Amino acid sequence: MNPENFINNGGGFAWFTGVIEDIDDPMEMGRYRVRCYGYHNDDKAESGIPTEDLPWAMTMLPVTSASMSGVGQSATGLLRGTWVIGFFRDGVNAQDPVIMGSIPSITSRPEDYSKGFSDPTERYPSNKKNADEPPIAGKPVKTNPDDEDSPEEDLGLHLNMPDTPISAQVKEEKYKQGFSYTKKVSLRDIYDKVQIVANKVRDPNKTKDGVLPTAPGGDWLFPAIDDVMTPTYPQNHVTAYERANDENEAAHIVEYDVTPGKERISTIHRTGTYTEITPIGDKTEVIVGKNYKVVAQGENVYIEGGCNLTIDGGCNTKIIGDWNIQVTGSKYEHIGGTHVHRVGNSQLIEITGSITENTTGTCTEAYGGNQVTTAPNIFLN
């Protein structure tokens, strides 16, 4: 940049409003090609200004980002079709643009992707929705926007709707049509039913028959979704990331909801795996895939109020060292199949009360050494 232009700002401050057309910065610095209103026309042909001829624009990041030596935030949040505002560092020469921020908007008509000021890949503004999820209806628009007398038609697009993430929109409860809400509802439908089935084998009244009792607190289900998610505008601060494709609303979504009495924090992955802290401080978590965890230097866990654990499948436990278990109450074990107990060294069992053994089959005991039985009286029948 010419130092004189930098000092004098090219003869005056020049700001711009524009639309992002290219995000593939070959230097991976977070630069964008932006077509600026009043400086560039909408002709992308050779006779006009092709997208590849637009200058690369730097981005202005907040002071919380160092933006140097690999430290700070990546300036990679804008998409093709995003409206932005900024200024030219070289003033009226208009060759060194800086993007200050993005501008949420409402799309009032279908895009003409053949012209500039639009997404060259013809994806944004997004106008599709997964047919398996509740549709976000478009609003009727004129078939010919330039003719006030033309009839209106619902084109099924995201027209006349704010670009605010759906999870942050509460008018007409639109947040219930967003991925964060609908996915959590579907997961509850699946796993609440699994828990109901699993809890049938935990009947405290049948412990004498060998059925496991529940821990204190009884059976458990997920908290009702509407007891957890009831945001108000503008208290739900949402960050929604780009979807994989427009046929599916799945996306990474982060929510910090400060609605009074309904404060919560939610992070959901586009696969559906999510963690949520509820308004009363409970934590719900669903992992739709596998879970891997390594603790390198020990772990301490204290659970107050009981614990219910259901494993729908096998369980392998390997302890390299000693295993100490202390139970201050009773212990119940119900084994539906065979019980194999192998001890590599000696075994000591101390019982301060009586012992009763019942078997409906044959009892076989084999000793490789001597058997010593000591008792005041021995009764054999």
ROVEXDO-647755 format. One record per residue (C-alpha): residue in three letters; x, y, z. Coordinates in steps of 0.5 Angstrom, whole numbers, plus 500, padded with zeros to 3 digits. Example, Ala and Ser with C-alpha at 12.3 -4.5 7.8 and 13.67 -1.06 7.14 Angstrom:
2
ALA525491516
SER527498514
% end
This chain:
381
MET500500500
ASN503507498
PRO505510505
GLU502517502
ASN495514501
PHE495511508
ILE497518511
ASN492522507
ASN487516506
GLY487517499
GLY484524500
GLY478522504
PHE475517508
ALA471512504
TRP467506506
PHE463501503
THR457496503
GLY458490499
VAL457482498
ILE462477499
GLU463473492
ASP470469494
ILE472466500
ASP478461498
ASP483466500
PRO490462497
MET494465502
GLU489463508
MET489469511
GLY482470512
ARG481475506
TYR475475501
ARG473478495
VAL467483496
ARG463487490
CYS462494493
TYR456498491
GLY457504488
TYR464502486
HIS463496482
ASN457494477
ASP454487477
ASP456485470
LYS461479472
ALA462478464
GLU469480461
SER466487459
GLY464488467
ILE468486473
PRO469478474
THR469476481
GLU476474480
ASP478481478
LEU475484485
PRO481486490
TRP482482496
ALA479485503
MET482484509
THR478483515
MET478487522
LEU478482528
PRO476484535
VAL481486540
THR480479543
SER484476537
ALA492478537
SER491476530
MET499475529
SER504469530
GLY498464529
VAL495467535
GLY488469535
GLN481467532
SER481465524
ALA477470520
THR473465516
GLY466466518
LEU463469512
LEU460466506
ARG459467499
GLY453472499
THR454475506
TRP453482506
VAL458486509
ILE460493511
GLY467496511
PHE472502509
PHE478503504
ARG485504507
ASP487507501
GLY481512501
VAL477514494
ASN483510490
ALA478504493
GLN483498492
ASP485496499
PRO478494502
VAL478492510
ILE471489512
MET469491519
GLY463486520
SER457483516
ILE450485516
PRO444481517
SER439482512
ILE432479509
THR432477502
SER426480499
ARG426476492
PRO430470489
GLU437472487
ASP439473480
TYR446469480
SER448471473
LYS449478476
GLY454480481
PHE452482488
SER450474489
ASP453468491
PRO457465484
THR456458487
GLU448459487
ARG448456494
TYR446462499
PRO442465501
SER439458502
ASN432457500
LYS432449501
LYS430445507
ASN430438509
ALA423435507
ASP423431513
GLU423436518
PRO418442520
PRO418447514
ILE420454515
ALA415457510
GLY417462506
LYS412468505
PRO408470499
VAL412475494
LYS411478488
THR412474481
ASN415480478
PRO418484484
ASP419490479
ASP411490478
GLU407492484
ASP401490480
SER404483479
PRO400477483
GLU403474489
GLU406467490
ASP409463496
LEU415460492
GLY417456498
LEU424460499
HIS427463505
LEU424470503
ASN422476507
MET425472513
PRO431475517
ASP438472517
THR438471524
PRO439463526
ILE433460527
SER434458534
ALA434465536
GLN428467533
VAL422466538
LYS416469534
GLU411464532
GLU416459536
LYS420459530
TYR426456534
LYS422449535
GLN423449527
GLY431449528
PHE436443528
SER438444536
TYR430443538
THR428438533
LYS434434534
LYS434434541
VAL426432541
SER428426536
LEU433424541
ARG429424547
ASP423420543
ILE429414542
TYR432414548
ASP427415553
LYS423409550
VAL430405551
GLN430407559
ILE423405560
VAL424398557
ALA431398561
ASN428400568
LYS422395568
VAL428390570
ARG429395576
ASP424393581
PRO425395588
ASN419390590
LYS423384587
THR430384590
LYS428377593
ASP427374586
GLY434377584
VAL432383580
LEU436389581
PRO433395585
THR434402583
ALA438407586
PRO435413590
GLY431417586
GLY428412582
ASP427411574
TRP430417570
LEU428420563
PHE431426560
PRO428433563
ALA422435558
ILE425439552
ASP420445553
ASP422445561
VAL429446558
MET428450552
THR424456552
PRO428462550
THR426469549
TYR428475544
PRO434477544
GLN436473550
ASN438467547
HIS445468544
VAL446463538
THR452462533
ALA450457528
TYR455455523
GLU455453516
ARG451446514
ALA454441510
ASN448442505
ASP442445504
GLU438439504
ASN439438511
GLU439443517
ALA444439521
ALA449444523
HIS454446529
ILE450450534
VAL452454540
GLU447457545
TYR448462551
ASP441463553
VAL440468559
THR433468559
PRO431470566
GLY429463569
LYS431459563
GLU438460563
ARG442455559
ILE448453555
SER448448549
THR453446544
ILE450441539
HIS454437533
ARG451437526
THR451429527
GLY446430534
THR451429539
TYR450435544
THR451437551
GLU446442555
ILE446445562
THR439446564
PRO436452567
ILE436448574
GLY444446573
ASP442439570
LYS447437565
THR444433559
GLU449429554
VAL448425548
ILE453422544
VAL450419538
GLY457415536
LYS462412540
ASN466415546
TYR473415548
LYS476418554
VAL483418557
VAL485420564
ALA493420564
GLN494422572
GLY488419576
GLU481421576
ASN476422582
VAL469422582
TYR464423587
ILE456422586
GLU451424591
GLY444422590
GLY445415587
CYS447412580
ASN443408575
LEU448405570
THR445401564
ILE449398559
ASP446395553
GLY451390550
GLY457387553
CYS462390558
ASN469389559
THR473392565
LYS481391566
ILE484393572
ILE492393572
GLY493393580
ASP488392586
TRP481393586
ASN478395592
ILE470395593
GLN466398599
VAL459397600
THR456399606
GLY449397605
SER447390601
LYS449388595
TYR445384589
GLU447381583
HIS443377578
ILE446373573
GLY442371567
GLY447366564
THR453362567
HIS458365573
VAL465364572
HIS470366578
ARG477365577
VAL482366582
GLY490366581
ASN492366588
SER488365594
GLN481367596
LEU479369603
ILE471370605
GLU469372612
ILE462372614
THR460375620
GLY453372620
SER450366617
ILE451363610
THR445360605
GLU447356599
ASN441353594
THR442350588
THR436346584
GLY442342580
THR448338582
CYS453341586
THR460338585
GLU467340589
ALA474338587
TYR480339591
GLY487338589
GLY489338596
ASN486337603
GLN479340605
VAL479342613
THR472343615
THR471346623
ALA465347626
PRO462345633
ASN457341630
ILE456338623
PHE450335620
LEU449331614
ASN443329611
% end
